[in-house]
Amino acid sequence: MKLKILLAAIGVSSFLLYLSSCSKNNAVQLSGGATCDTTNVKYSTQILSILQNNCYVCHQGPGASSGIDFSNYPAFKGWAESGYVVGDITAAPNHIPMPYGLPPLSDCDINIIVAWINQGMKNN
């Protein structure tokens, strides 16, 4: 009987310890303190950097894949307005996951693009 109570207490304690270890603060600590700032997203720094690092290999200039050119603000804004960009980077149904054949964008990069769209797609 005492053994059952002891085992139950250990089980409950272990479960509570597990739950307390999964907090937002611990997630930031595990990521090296990095956070994903989606306030006041700027096209000229954050969006352009994501495009250069992940999209320009295929979607830049006159020979852009499928004719989809992200190398200038008006062109990218048009694709973003259409819902195409978010659909593809989030691998939504009926969309081709992008970047094609490469690892998906980080959750932070996706959140930055979505925030930029929601903040009015400013050319800042």
URBEL-V91465 format. One record per helix or strand of 2 or more residues. SS is the DSSP state (h for helix, s for strand). FROM is the first residue (numbers start at 0). LEN is the number of residues. If there is no record, write none. Layout:
BEGIN
ss=SS from=FROM len=LEN
ss=SS from=FROM len=LEN
END
This chain:
BEGIN
ss=h from=1 len=20
ss=h from=23 len=7
ss=h from=42 len=12
ss=h from=64 len=3
ss=h from=72 len=10
ss=h from=83 len=6
ss=h from=106 len=12
END
